[in-house]
Amino acid sequence: MIFALWLLAILVITQLVLLVYTIMTKRSSIRQDRLLNEAYEKMHPKLYQYFIGEEAMDPRLPDRQKTRVALVELSVDQFLKEEHSADQCSRAKALAEKVLSEPYKRILRSNQWAERMNALYYIEDFEICSLEEDVTSHLRAIKHPGGEEYRQALRVLAVMQSDIVVEELIKHPHSIVFCKEILRRMNHVLFDELASRLGEESHPELYQAFIVHVGEHGLDAHMMKVEKAFRDTRTETRLKALRAIAFSKKLRDSSKLTPFFTSEIWQERMYAAKVVGAIEDKTLLAKVKPLLSDREWWVRYAAADTIATFGISELYETLPSLEDPYAEDMIRQMITREGGVAHV
């Protein structure tokens, strides 16, 4: 009986402590929001004038650090989301770096995961490059490279064009989506460094992301690596290379397409046909036309669509030579699509 009473008392006291803590936390949050709103209403016009260059002196910010940090984060973040000149954005980012660098250093060393993540996102958005060493140390201290905090730290370092980014991409496997995120943040110097160290032995996701990026951006200096991937032993890598060539519409040696027209993998046959249309190489039509009778509908469609890129006259010239009813039907559909008359 006594034990039960003691247990009940402990539970009641625990609930009261939690209630008091919740109330105090809520009151503190409300007070912080009120201070921030007051500071924003007072300081936003002055900050805006400073950002656009109409005010030369740094605006006097609130003495309370928590309010000062939140005010600068909010003001700079909103300003960068609007349309402004590069010089004006640089002024906003410079103020952010001046005010936020020291607080962010302390946050990165804290045990508060949410605050660290928030700081990392702002460091990237505001391009606070003076914190490169701190972010690098933070990245190396993270024990699980697959976590979101690690990924965000690597995004930050990619924006800063840090050499460690190349090392981390090569060392640890990442998803294709994430690799593409990092590649988009690289300048040409860092990208070239990665390209020089990349090969078929690299993590397939990174290698494939590289191929896709080169194709999407039409990077002539690296197109040879894309064409080299045609010989890769991995099907997905070869498909990525074919898609990249079709997207970029650039192929130095069209003879490299030859094996794909008769590939056992239907997606390769389909993309081979697409590439011919993309690079507009009429000499390869003789290899495309047999695909009109392919057993896969998508291959037949890609072949007919490619023939159509050379004009409706090419479709009319192709029609009489067809014996396969499926091929004939596909060409007639293309003729109709192109505004012609598919004679019965």
TIDREN-926379 format. One record per residue (C-alpha): residue in one letter; x negated, y, z negated. Coordinates in nm, 4 decimals, padded with zeros to 6 digits. Example, Ala and Ser with C-alpha at 12.3 -4.5 7.8 and 13.67 -1.06 7.14 Angstrom:
<recs>
a  -01.2300  -00.4500  -00.7800
s  -01.3670  -00.1060  -00.7140
</recs>
This chain:
<recs>
m  00.0000  00.0000  00.0000
i  -00.2772  00.2422  -00.0968
f  -00.4712  00.1533  00.2194
a  -00.1650  00.2298  00.4314
l  -00.1246  00.5709  00.2630
w  -00.4921  00.6542  00.3189
l  -00.4635  00.5523  00.6839
l  -00.1522  00.7667  00.7261
a  -00.3259  01.0635  00.5642
i  -00.6279  01.0262  00.7937
l  -00.4018  01.0136  01.0982
v  -00.2122  01.3256  00.9877
i  -00.5337  01.5177  00.9189
t  -00.6751  01.4094  01.2566
q  -00.3627  01.5310  01.4345
l  -00.3774  01.8641  01.2493
v  -00.7447  01.9108  01.3410
l  -00.6701  01.8360  01.7066
l  -00.3755  02.0752  01.7014
v  -00.5825  02.3559  01.5524
y  -00.8626  02.2920  01.8040
t  -00.6159  02.2978  02.0933
i  -00.4608  02.6233  01.9728
m  -00.7991  02.7885  01.9266
t  -00.9201  02.6712  02.2686
k  -00.6029  02.7979  02.4326
r  -00.6276  03.1340  02.2579
s  -00.9915  03.1655  02.3639
s  -00.8991  03.0808  02.7240
i  -00.6151  03.3345  02.7254
r  -00.8466  03.5998  02.5815
q  -01.1130  03.5248  02.8426
d  -00.8552  03.5460  03.1226
r  -00.7297  03.8779  02.9865
l  -01.0809  04.0211  02.9654
l  -01.1578  03.9015  03.3176
n  -00.8379  04.0502  03.4615
e  -00.9055  04.3841  03.2909
a  -01.2649  04.3861  03.4144
y  -01.1591  04.2897  03.7659
e  -00.8982  04.5653  03.7900
k  -01.1522  04.8195  03.6645
m  -01.4619  04.7014  03.8515
h  -01.3365  04.5532  04.1781
p  -01.3101  04.8847  04.3677
k  -01.6633  04.9821  04.2557
l  -01.8033  04.6410  04.3439
y  -01.6373  04.6519  04.6848
q  -01.7849  04.9956  04.7563
y  -02.1257  04.8625  04.6547
f  -02.0956  04.5550  04.8767
i  -02.0044  04.7575  05.1876
g  -02.2902  05.0012  05.1245
e  -02.0930  05.3088  05.0220
e  -02.2346  05.2965  04.6682
a  -02.6130  05.2786  04.6327
m  -02.6472  05.2124  04.2593
d  -02.5708  04.8729  04.1048
p  -02.2299  04.8961  03.9329
r  -02.2302  04.8784  03.5534
l  -02.0968  04.5345  03.4657
p  -01.9337  04.4177  03.1387
d  -02.1728  04.3609  02.8477
r  -02.0117  04.0287  02.7546
q  -02.1993  03.7673  02.9583
k  -01.9102  03.5253  03.0047
t  -01.6909  03.8012  03.1473
r  -01.9780  03.9427  03.3553
v  -02.0524  03.6038  03.5131
a  -01.6856  03.5285  03.5864
l  -01.6327  03.8772  03.7334
v  -01.9275  03.8499  03.9719
e  -01.8293  03.4962  04.0743
l  -01.4731  03.6040  04.1517
s  -01.5659  03.9303  04.3287
v  -01.8450  03.7888  04.5451
d  -01.6489  03.4747  04.6311
q  -01.3495  03.6766  04.7501
f  -01.5696  03.9219  04.9417
l  -01.7488  03.6434  05.1317
k  -01.4155  03.4940  05.2380
e  -01.3300  03.8177  05.4199
e  -01.4704  03.9496  05.7479
h  -01.7807  04.1583  05.6774
s  -02.1157  04.2280  05.8397
a  -02.4226  04.0190  05.7629
d  -02.5845  04.3097  05.5770
q  -02.2772  04.3572  05.3586
c  -02.2625  03.9870  05.2734
s  -02.6325  03.9962  05.1910
r  -02.5714  04.2797  04.9426
a  -02.2991  04.0770  04.7728
k  -02.5191  03.7675  04.7563
a  -02.8129  03.9697  04.6229
l  -02.6020  04.0971  04.3336
a  -02.4820  03.7414  04.2654
e  -02.8419  03.6200  04.2549
k  -02.9437  03.9006  04.0206
v  -02.6578  03.8427  03.7750
l  -02.6058  03.4666  03.7939
s  -02.9557  03.3170  03.8226
e  -03.0361  03.3036  03.4517
p  -02.6913  03.1822  03.3375
y  -02.6961  02.9124  03.6056
k  -03.0386  02.7944  03.4937
r  -02.8994  02.7336  03.1467
i  -02.5854  02.5678  03.2833
l  -02.7879  02.3226  03.4931
r  -02.9610  02.2093  03.1732
s  -02.6352  02.1768  02.9785
n  -02.4277  01.8640  02.9081
q  -02.1114  02.0102  03.0640
w  -02.0562  01.8262  03.3926
a  -01.7723  02.0522  03.5112
e  -01.9759  02.3684  03.4467
r  -02.2785  02.2222  03.6261
m  -02.0690  02.1315  03.9296
n  -01.9090  02.4753  03.9351
a  -02.2526  02.6375  03.9212
l  -02.3843  02.4180  04.2043
y  -02.0924  02.5115  04.4298
y  -02.1520  02.8817  04.3687
i  -02.5290  02.8464  04.4140
e  -02.4593  02.7053  04.7601
d  -02.1935  02.9606  04.8548
f  -02.4011  03.2551  04.7332
e  -02.7302  03.1092  04.8635
i  -02.9175  03.1734  04.5391
c  -03.2509  03.0531  04.6743
s  -03.4474  03.1599  04.3654
l  -03.2982  02.8547  04.1927
e  -03.4467  02.6034  04.4382
e  -03.6959  02.4710  04.1840
d  -03.4256  02.4394  03.9176
v  -03.1876  02.2554  04.1512
t  -03.4717  02.0282  04.2633
s  -03.5520  01.9387  03.9013
h  -03.1842  01.8799  03.8370
l  -03.1553  01.6532  04.1414
r  -03.4512  01.4438  04.0324
a  -03.3059  01.4074  03.6838
i  -02.9832  01.2555  03.8187
k  -02.9998  00.8781  03.7728
h  -02.7246  00.7831  04.0196
p  -02.7880  00.9187  04.3721
g  -02.4416  00.8144  04.4870
g  -02.2542  01.0534  04.2587
e  -02.0881  01.3793  04.3584
e  -02.3241  01.5900  04.1462
y  -02.6224  01.4437  04.3328
r  -02.4534  01.5051  04.6678
q  -02.3707  01.8659  04.5812
a  -02.7257  01.9304  04.4622
l  -02.8525  01.7937  04.7942
r  -02.6082  02.0191  04.9837
v  -02.7500  02.3158  04.7934
l  -03.1082  02.2197  04.8775
a  -03.0134  02.1731  05.2432
v  -02.8829  02.5300  05.2525
m  -03.2154  02.6380  05.0981
q  -03.3997  02.4358  05.3685
s  -03.5952  02.2415  05.1077
d  -03.8317  01.9679  05.2278
i  -03.7001  01.7377  04.9566
v  -03.3793  01.6979  05.1594
v  -03.5579  01.4945  05.4256
e  -03.7214  01.2771  05.1596
e  -03.3891  01.2071  04.9886
l  -03.2042  01.1267  05.3117
i  -03.4700  00.8778  05.4136
k  -03.5043  00.7273  05.0663
h  -03.1368  00.6687  04.9788
p  -02.8478  00.5399  05.1945
h  -02.5509  00.7748  05.2346
s  -02.2249  00.7720  05.4275
i  -02.2220  00.9029  05.7847
v  -01.9838  01.1812  05.6808
f  -02.2180  01.3045  05.4083
c  -02.5241  01.2792  05.6330
k  -02.3462  01.4957  05.8900
e  -02.2685  01.7504  05.6174
i  -02.6375  01.7774  05.5363
l  -02.7466  01.7920  05.9003
r  -02.5084  02.0813  05.9665
r  -02.6779  02.2802  05.6891
m  -03.0298  02.2315  05.8257
n  -03.2100  02.4874  06.0373
h  -03.4001  02.3664  06.3437
v  -03.7329  02.3433  06.1561
l  -03.6010  02.1071  05.8899
f  -03.3970  01.9153  06.1471
d  -03.7056  01.8660  06.3645
e  -03.8962  01.7352  06.0620
l  -03.6235  01.4799  05.9980
a  -03.6168  01.3812  06.3650
s  -03.9917  01.3186  06.3644
r  -03.9524  01.0678  06.0804
l  -03.6361  00.9007  06.2012
g  -03.6325  00.5675  06.3810
e  -03.4382  00.2462  06.4293
e  -03.5647  00.1234  06.0933
s  -03.3950  00.4157  05.9131
h  -03.0694  00.3741  05.7243
p  -02.8095  00.3095  05.9981
e  -02.5696  00.5719  05.8602
l  -02.8361  00.8431  05.8793
y  -02.9522  00.7322  06.2237
q  -02.5951  00.7298  06.3540
a  -02.5155  01.0682  06.1965
f  -02.8262  01.2089  06.3659
i  -02.7140  01.0740  06.7036
v  -02.3645  01.2191  06.6631
h  -02.5017  01.5578  06.5537
v  -02.7379  01.5800  06.8498
g  -02.4559  01.4968  07.0901
e  -02.2046  01.7354  06.9360
h  -02.4521  02.0243  06.9466
g  -02.6155  01.9320  07.2772
l  -02.9679  01.9478  07.1337
d  -03.1807  01.8899  07.4430
a  -03.5011  01.8424  07.2453
h  -03.3589  01.5282  07.0827
m  -03.1493  01.3764  07.3616
m  -03.4220  01.1221  07.4382
k  -03.3704  00.9721  07.0918
v  -03.0005  00.9366  07.1716
e  -03.0749  00.7581  07.4993
k  -03.3261  00.5372  07.3199
a  -03.0442  00.4249  07.0898
f  -02.8811  00.2558  07.3924
r  -03.1208  -00.0334  07.3224
d  -03.0424  -00.0543  06.9507
t  -02.9407  -00.3999  06.8269
r  -02.6461  -00.2573  06.6301
t  -02.3229  -00.2215  06.8243
e  -02.1992  00.0802  06.6268
t  -02.5242  00.2660  06.6910
r  -02.4996  00.2043  07.0662
l  -02.1387  00.3236  07.0647
k  -02.2358  00.6377  06.8747
a  -02.5044  00.7038  07.1366
l  -02.2572  00.6600  07.4222
r  -02.0068  00.8927  07.2533
a  -02.2820  01.1495  07.1974
i  -02.3787  01.1435  07.5655
a  -02.0142  01.1744  07.6722
f  -01.9672  01.4701  07.4365
s  -02.2858  01.6509  07.5390
k  -02.2415  01.5701  07.9108
k  -02.6175  01.5221  07.9372
l  -02.8005  01.2078  08.0500
r  -03.1534  01.2195  08.1861
d  -03.1626  00.8654  08.3252
s  -02.8238  00.7386  08.4442
s  -02.9688  00.3930  08.5191
k  -02.9650  00.3299  08.1423
l  -02.5864  00.2993  08.1654
t  -02.5995  -00.0061  08.3927
p  -02.5883  -00.2802  08.1220
f  -02.2809  -00.1271  07.9620
f  -02.0555  -00.1669  08.2657
t  -02.0652  -00.5445  08.2199
s  -02.0988  -00.5545  07.8416
e  -01.9058  -00.8194  07.6482
i  -01.7936  -00.5427  07.4130
w  -01.4974  -00.3608  07.5655
q  -01.5672  -00.0337  07.3820
e  -01.9063  -00.0171  07.5543
r  -01.7466  -00.0702  07.8946
m  -01.4935  00.2031  07.8145
y  -01.7574  00.4547  07.7073
a  -01.9758  00.3740  08.0043
a  -01.6866  00.4802  08.2257
k  -01.6291  00.7936  08.0155
v  -01.9944  00.8936  08.0400
v  -01.9844  00.8802  08.4206
g  -01.6959  01.1248  08.4174
a  -01.8686  01.3460  08.1628
i  -02.1964  01.3745  08.3552
e  -02.0083  01.3775  08.6900
d  -02.2453  01.1366  08.8620
k  -02.0598  01.0202  09.1713
t  -02.3284  00.7660  09.2553
l  -02.2054  00.5543  08.9638
l  -01.8454  00.5273  09.0842
a  -01.9232  00.1952  09.2473
k  -01.9875  00.0561  08.8981
v  -01.6800  00.2243  08.7500
k  -01.4198  00.1025  09.0013
p  -01.4464  -00.2683  08.9083
l  -01.3426  -00.1656  08.5561
l  -00.9985  -00.0801  08.6936
s  -00.9299  -00.4534  08.6725
d  -01.0660  -00.4915  08.3205
r  -00.8641  -00.7044  08.0792
e  -00.8512  -00.4137  07.8297
w  -00.6025  -00.1334  07.8979
w  -00.8294  00.1331  07.7467
v  -01.1137  00.0365  07.9799
r  -00.8851  00.0521  08.2824
y  -00.7564  00.3915  08.1729
a  -01.1087  00.5295  08.1157
a  -01.2159  00.4085  08.4612
a  -00.9143  00.5671  08.6324
d  -00.9557  00.8880  08.4351
t  -01.3204  00.9098  08.5397
i  -01.2340  00.8585  08.9049
a  -00.9783  01.1393  08.8699
t  -01.2519  01.3798  08.7574
f  -01.3899  01.3637  09.1131
g  -01.0614  01.4869  09.2578
i  -00.7297  01.3468  09.3714
s  -00.8788  01.2599  09.7092
e  -01.1044  01.0063  09.5354
l  -00.7965  00.8456  09.3802
y  -00.6284  00.8196  09.7215
e  -00.9444  00.6680  09.8736
t  -00.9636  00.4108  09.5935
l  -00.6014  00.2953  09.6150
p  -00.6056  00.0928  09.9448
s  -00.9006  -00.1217  09.8349
l  -00.7296  -00.2475  09.5193
e  -00.5892  -00.5997  09.5055
d  -00.5251  -00.6125  09.1310
p  -00.1710  -00.4838  09.0523
y  -00.2840  -00.3525  08.7139
a  -00.5613  -00.1497  08.8756
e  -00.3247  -00.0227  09.1426
d  -00.0689  00.0795  08.8815
m  -00.3312  00.2708  08.6831
i  -00.4507  00.4633  08.9881
r  -00.0915  00.5501  09.0824
q  -00.0377  00.6863  08.7325
m  -00.3442  00.9052  08.7713
i  -00.2313  01.0315  09.1099
t  00.1025  01.1309  08.9586
r  -00.0715  01.2960  08.6633
e  -00.2878  01.4993  08.9003
g  00.0200  01.6243  09.0842
g  -00.0001  01.3958  09.3831
v  00.2475  01.1489  09.5267
a  00.1868  00.7824  09.4556
h  00.3291  00.6209  09.7698
v  00.4954  00.2835  09.7309
</recs>
